[in-house]
Amino acid sequence: MKGKLLLLTILVAGFGLFVLVRFFFFDKTNEYGKLKVISSPTASVFINNAIIGKTPYDDKYKVGEYLIKLIPEGTSTETASWNGKINIYKNALTYLNRELGSSDITSAGEIFTTKKMEKKPENANNGEIYVETDPQGAILTLDNDEKGVAPFVLENVSRGDHELSVFMPGFFRRTQKINVDPGYRVNSYFKLAIDQSQKQIADTTKKEASNSANTGKTYVTINSNEQGWLRVRDDASINASEEAKVKPGEKYELLEEKSGWYKIKFNSNDDGIVSGDFDEGWVSAEYTTKE
């Protein structure tokens, strides 16, 4: 009898241990992250085809992938709905912001998800940011410093708050404040809305080019900006080498144009240069005015 009781005790203890191990190490149903959704205009929020509220929406969700849909409130047909997939990670925030336009090309927004880095950073106080844009190829800046062209991974980013911005000629700029935690990666996705006024600008540019052929030279003036200078590059690309930095207010003769870029000629004013030197070079049209 004692032997049977001992065996029963061992079996019960073993089963209890199995349940505990499974619960704490294998059962993911007790792992949660946070979801925050905002939109303009206000929209009904559907998750996995079930309505769960309206924007702004904020709640906890189990770790996993979800299908989310935003349908603008009211009966207006002038605003487009949106749907896509999001991921929820353990003890992390997934942030979705959507500005709903009349169509997909006039809509914009961001999705940010935070997850633990697969490899520990070189500096324990750093994290990283992955940037993806639609359309691809947008110029990205972090804290007003150009970093590259999306898709792009920003490594060894210091912990704390940062300002992330993306821009592509012909589209509206998107800027967001983000927080980087040590050992975590912020996955960021930007949807850019087309700037329909660019067609009008392009038409005006053609007209100005035609007029300048008859009236004389065309000039480019460097606009004021937070950095206090503008890069002059050896080609019309964000990846091109820097030749010089010029001061706001300086005026240069326009030699050539490419999409989003002006080729300028040095105006012989050495005091207008912050660093470097150039005879001819390319500047971003976003930070200049053509006259």
C-alpha positions as a Python dict, from the first residue, in 0.01 Angstrom:
ca = {
    (1, 'M'): (0, 0, 0),
    (2, 'K'): (280, 239, 89),
    (3, 'G'): (444, 164, -245),
    (4, 'K'): (129, 256, -435),
    (5, 'L'): (91, 579, -240),
    (6, 'L'): (453, 668, -311),
    (7, 'L'): (408, 597, -682),
    (8, 'L'): (90, 806, -691),
    (9, 'T'): (266, 1092, -516),
    (10, 'I'): (552, 1081, -768),
    (11, 'L'): (309, 1081, -1062),
    (12, 'V'): (111, 1375, -925),
    (13, 'A'): (430, 1571, -854),
    (14, 'G'): (562, 1494, -1201),
    (15, 'F'): (240, 1605, -1364),
    (16, 'G'): (240, 1927, -1162),
    (17, 'L'): (598, 1997, -1264),
    (18, 'F'): (509, 1935, -1629),
    (19, 'V'): (219, 2181, -1610),
    (20, 'L'): (437, 2449, -1449),
    (21, 'V'): (716, 2408, -1704),
    (22, 'R'): (470, 2421, -1993),
    (23, 'F'): (296, 2727, -1853),
    (24, 'F'): (604, 2935, -1786),
    (25, 'F'): (832, 2826, -2070),
    (26, 'F'): (618, 2702, -2358),
    (27, 'D'): (275, 2859, -2323),
    (28, 'K'): (280, 3195, -2503),
    (29, 'T'): (-81, 3281, -2423),
    (30, 'N'): (28, 3471, -2112),
    (31, 'E'): (255, 3701, -2318),
    (32, 'Y'): (113, 4040, -2409),
    (33, 'G'): (208, 4360, -2586),
    (34, 'K'): (31, 4692, -2630),
    (35, 'L'): (-150, 4826, -2937),
    (36, 'K'): (-222, 5195, -2999),
    (37, 'V'): (-417, 5313, -3305),
    (38, 'I'): (-493, 5669, -3408),
    (39, 'S'): (-634, 5807, -3732),
    (40, 'S'): (-760, 6119, -3905),
    (41, 'P'): (-1054, 6130, -3950),
    (42, 'T'): (-1196, 5910, -3671),
    (43, 'A'): (-1240, 5550, -3789),
    (44, 'S'): (-1390, 5223, -3668),
    (45, 'V'): (-1122, 4966, -3580),
    (46, 'F'): (-1155, 4602, -3688),
    (47, 'I'): (-913, 4331, -3574),
    (48, 'N'): (-934, 3994, -3749),
    (49, 'N'): (-1263, 4117, -3904),
    (50, 'A'): (-1425, 4190, -3565),
    (51, 'I'): (-1506, 4549, -3469),
    (52, 'I'): (-1339, 4639, -3139),
    (53, 'G'): (-1386, 5016, -3112),
    (54, 'K'): (-1291, 5340, -3280),
    (55, 'T'): (-985, 5561, -3293),
    (56, 'P'): (-808, 5662, -3080),
    (57, 'Y'): (-780, 5301, -2959),
    (58, 'D'): (-546, 5162, -2693),
    (59, 'D'): (-539, 4810, -2543),
    (60, 'K'): (-329, 4501, -2462),
    (61, 'Y'): (-309, 4206, -2701),
    (62, 'K'): (-151, 3863, -2700),
    (63, 'V'): (174, 3826, -2889),
    (64, 'G'): (115, 3745, -3255),
    (65, 'E'): (13, 3873, -3597),
    (66, 'Y'): (-320, 4048, -3654),
    (67, 'L'): (-520, 4178, -3949),
    (68, 'I'): (-637, 4532, -3879),
    (69, 'K'): (-881, 4747, -4073),
    (70, 'L'): (-981, 5113, -4039),
    (71, 'I'): (-1312, 5235, -4184),
    (72, 'P'): (-1386, 5611, -4161),
    (73, 'E'): (-1696, 5701, -3965),
    (74, 'G'): (-1994, 5851, -4144),
    (75, 'T'): (-2130, 5798, -4492),
    (76, 'S'): (-1875, 6007, -4682),
    (77, 'T'): (-1723, 5833, -4982),
    (78, 'E'): (-1442, 6088, -5010),
    (79, 'T'): (-1219, 5911, -4757),
    (80, 'A'): (-1055, 5575, -4824),
    (81, 'S'): (-1048, 5287, -4575),
    (82, 'W'): (-726, 5100, -4491),
    (83, 'N'): (-628, 4746, -4396),
    (84, 'G'): (-301, 4570, -4326),
    (85, 'K'): (-114, 4335, -4094),
    (86, 'I'): (55, 4424, -3766),
    (87, 'N'): (269, 4230, -3517),
    (88, 'I'): (244, 4244, -3139),
    (89, 'Y'): (560, 4166, -2944),
    (90, 'K'): (604, 4079, -2576),
    (91, 'N'): (606, 4377, -2339),
    (92, 'A'): (634, 4618, -2636),
    (93, 'L'): (423, 4882, -2808),
    (94, 'T'): (288, 4861, -3163),
    (95, 'Y'): (185, 5208, -3280),
    (96, 'L'): (-31, 5268, -3586),
    (97, 'N'): (-110, 5616, -3722),
    (98, 'R'): (-308, 5670, -4040),
    (99, 'E'): (-412, 5985, -4223),
    (100, 'L'): (-692, 5868, -4451),
    (101, 'G'): (-713, 6053, -4782),
    (102, 'S'): (-945, 6018, -5078),
    (103, 'S'): (-735, 5730, -5215),
    (104, 'D'): (-430, 5523, -5128),
    (105, 'I'): (-188, 5760, -5304),
    (106, 'T'): (-318, 6057, -5103),
    (107, 'S'): (-315, 5866, -4772),
    (108, 'A'): (-19, 5855, -4536),
    (109, 'G'): (83, 5708, -4202),
    (110, 'E'): (328, 5514, -3989),
    (111, 'I'): (354, 5179, -3815),
    (112, 'F'): (611, 5137, -3536),
    (113, 'T'): (683, 4808, -3362),
    (114, 'T'): (946, 4744, -3096),
    (115, 'K'): (1111, 4408, -3039),
    (116, 'K'): (1416, 4265, -2869),
    (117, 'M'): (1729, 4271, -3086),
    (118, 'E'): (1850, 3929, -3204),
    (119, 'K'): (2209, 4025, -3122),
    (120, 'K'): (2323, 4235, -2829),
    (121, 'P'): (2443, 4583, -2932),
    (122, 'E'): (2809, 4676, -2901),
    (123, 'N'): (2710, 4938, -2646),
    (124, 'A'): (2465, 4819, -2382),
    (125, 'N'): (2292, 5159, -2384),
    (126, 'N'): (2219, 5152, -2758),
    (127, 'G'): (1943, 5015, -2978),
    (128, 'E'): (1869, 5033, -3349),
    (129, 'I'): (1606, 5155, -3595),
    (130, 'Y'): (1494, 4988, -3918),
    (131, 'V'): (1326, 5221, -4167),
    (132, 'E'): (1109, 5112, -4459),
    (133, 'T'): (907, 5345, -4681),
    (134, 'D'): (635, 5321, -4942),
    (135, 'P'): (748, 5410, -5202),
    (136, 'Q'): (1103, 5291, -5141),
    (137, 'G'): (1401, 5519, -5177),
    (138, 'A'): (1298, 5802, -4943),
    (139, 'I'): (1577, 6006, -4782),
    (140, 'L'): (1582, 5957, -4406),
    (141, 'T'): (1719, 6183, -4135),
    (142, 'L'): (1765, 6122, -3764),
    (143, 'D'): (1775, 6430, -3542),
    (144, 'N'): (1822, 6652, -3853),
    (145, 'D'): (2120, 6449, -3977),
    (146, 'E'): (2093, 6271, -4314),
    (147, 'K'): (2155, 5897, -4272),
    (148, 'G'): (2073, 5723, -4598),
    (149, 'V'): (1799, 5595, -4825),
    (150, 'A'): (1523, 5356, -4717),
    (151, 'P'): (1515, 5066, -4660),
    (152, 'F'): (1794, 5129, -4410),
    (153, 'V'): (1911, 5010, -4066),
    (154, 'L'): (2035, 5272, -3821),
    (155, 'E'): (2271, 5090, -3586),
    (156, 'N'): (2408, 5196, -3247),
    (157, 'V'): (2138, 5453, -3182),
    (158, 'S'): (2163, 5599, -2832),
    (159, 'R'): (1879, 5535, -2588),
    (160, 'G'): (1612, 5800, -2549),
    (161, 'D'): (1392, 6017, -2769),
    (162, 'H'): (1480, 6091, -3132),
    (163, 'E'): (1319, 6264, -3429),
    (164, 'L'): (1291, 6045, -3738),
    (165, 'S'): (1200, 6202, -4072),
    (166, 'V'): (1162, 6071, -4430),
    (167, 'F'): (1129, 6266, -4755),
    (168, 'M'): (1102, 6195, -5126),
    (169, 'P'): (1059, 6457, -5401),
    (170, 'G'): (696, 6468, -5510),
    (171, 'F'): (566, 6343, -5173),
    (172, 'F'): (489, 6505, -4839),
    (173, 'R'): (753, 6471, -4566),
    (174, 'R'): (670, 6251, -4265),
    (175, 'T'): (825, 6317, -3921),
    (176, 'Q'): (774, 6129, -3595),
    (177, 'K'): (921, 6128, -3245),
    (178, 'I'): (1038, 5781, -3139),
    (179, 'N'): (1192, 5633, -2827),
    (180, 'V'): (1481, 5386, -2845),
    (181, 'D'): (1531, 5140, -2558),
    (182, 'P'): (1867, 4968, -2498),
    (183, 'G'): (1883, 4629, -2670),
    (184, 'Y'): (1565, 4686, -2872),
    (185, 'R'): (1497, 4749, -3240),
    (186, 'V'): (1229, 4992, -3357),
    (187, 'N'): (1083, 4870, -3686),
    (188, 'S'): (935, 5173, -3863),
    (189, 'Y'): (722, 5179, -4176),
    (190, 'F'): (625, 5507, -4344),
    (191, 'K'): (356, 5543, -4610),
    (192, 'L'): (410, 5866, -4803),
    (193, 'A'): (125, 6064, -4960),
    (194, 'I'): (178, 6215, -5304),
    (195, 'D'): (199, 6593, -5322),
    (196, 'Q'): (-42, 6675, -5602),
    (197, 'S'): (83, 7032, -5615),
    (198, 'Q'): (411, 6902, -5758),
    (199, 'K'): (256, 6875, -6104),
    (200, 'Q'): (169, 7241, -6089),
    (201, 'I'): (524, 7318, -5973),
    (202, 'A'): (665, 7112, -6259),
    (203, 'D'): (453, 7301, -6509),
    (204, 'T'): (565, 7632, -6356),
    (205, 'T'): (929, 7517, -6371),
    (206, 'K'): (900, 7444, -6741),
    (207, 'K'): (750, 7785, -6797),
    (208, 'E'): (1026, 7954, -6595),
    (209, 'A'): (1289, 7760, -6787),
    (210, 'S'): (1136, 7880, -7112),
    (211, 'N'): (1132, 8240, -6988),
    (212, 'S'): (1487, 8225, -6857),
    (213, 'A'): (1607, 8121, -7202),
    (214, 'N'): (1486, 8456, -7328),
    (215, 'T'): (1557, 8684, -7031),
    (216, 'G'): (1891, 8556, -6903),
    (217, 'K'): (2031, 8339, -6624),
    (218, 'T'): (1837, 8157, -6351),
    (219, 'Y'): (1959, 8156, -5992),
    (220, 'V'): (1912, 7939, -5682),
    (221, 'T'): (1901, 8086, -5331),
    (222, 'I'): (1983, 7870, -5026),
    (223, 'N'): (1694, 7877, -4777),
    (224, 'S'): (1726, 7906, -4399),
    (225, 'N'): (1724, 7576, -4208),
    (226, 'E'): (1790, 7439, -3858),
    (227, 'Q'): (2139, 7316, -3945),
    (228, 'G'): (2255, 7659, -4062),
    (229, 'W'): (2410, 7520, -4383),
    (230, 'L'): (2336, 7303, -4689),
    (231, 'R'): (2549, 7029, -4842),
    (232, 'V'): (2683, 7063, -5196),
    (233, 'R'): (2736, 6719, -5351),
    (234, 'D'): (2927, 6602, -5659),
    (235, 'D'): (2616, 6435, -5804),
    (236, 'A'): (2237, 6451, -5773),
    (237, 'S'): (2210, 6180, -5507),
    (238, 'I'): (2191, 6157, -5128),
    (239, 'N'): (2474, 5902, -5149),
    (240, 'A'): (2703, 6131, -5351),
    (241, 'S'): (3019, 6273, -5191),
    (242, 'E'): (3003, 6608, -5014),
    (243, 'E'): (3208, 6885, -5174),
    (244, 'A'): (3116, 7176, -4949),
    (245, 'K'): (2865, 7328, -4709),
    (246, 'V'): (2713, 7664, -4802),
    (247, 'K'): (2532, 7922, -4590),
    (248, 'P'): (2161, 8018, -4613),
    (249, 'G'): (2098, 8335, -4815),
    (250, 'E'): (2371, 8266, -5072),
    (251, 'K'): (2265, 8290, -5439),
    (252, 'Y'): (2417, 8073, -5713),
    (253, 'E'): (2371, 8044, -6088),
    (254, 'L'): (2157, 7742, -6186),
    (255, 'L'): (2332, 7519, -6441),
    (256, 'E'): (2114, 7208, -6455),
    (257, 'E'): (1812, 7038, -6294),
    (258, 'K'): (1727, 6681, -6203),
    (259, 'S'): (1436, 6545, -6001),
    (260, 'G'): (1465, 6712, -5660),
    (261, 'W'): (1814, 6855, -5728),
    (262, 'Y'): (1978, 7173, -5867),
    (263, 'K'): (2330, 7198, -6010),
    (264, 'I'): (2484, 7531, -5911),
    (265, 'K'): (2795, 7730, -5997),
    (266, 'F'): (3024, 7880, -5731),
    (267, 'N'): (2958, 8255, -5690),
    (268, 'S'): (3317, 8344, -5587),
    (269, 'N'): (3205, 8433, -5231),
    (270, 'D'): (3438, 8239, -4999),
    (271, 'D'): (3256, 8383, -4695),
    (272, 'G'): (2941, 8201, -4805),
    (273, 'I'): (3108, 7861, -4758),
    (274, 'V'): (3109, 7691, -4417),
    (275, 'S'): (3355, 7420, -4522),
    (276, 'G'): (3505, 7265, -4836),
    (277, 'D'): (3513, 7422, -5181),
    (278, 'F'): (3352, 7366, -5522),
    (279, 'D'): (3330, 7502, -5876),
    (280, 'E'): (3005, 7323, -5960),
    (281, 'G'): (2788, 7096, -5745),
    (282, 'W'): (2440, 6968, -5663),
    (283, 'V'): (2206, 7087, -5385),
    (284, 'S'): (1867, 6956, -5272),
    (285, 'A'): (1580, 7152, -5428),
    (286, 'E'): (1380, 7108, -5106),
    (287, 'Y'): (1604, 7355, -4922),
    (288, 'T'): (1642, 7614, -5200),
    (289, 'T'): (1439, 7866, -5399),
    (290, 'K'): (1477, 7907, -5773),
    (291, 'E'): (1451, 8263, -5905),
}
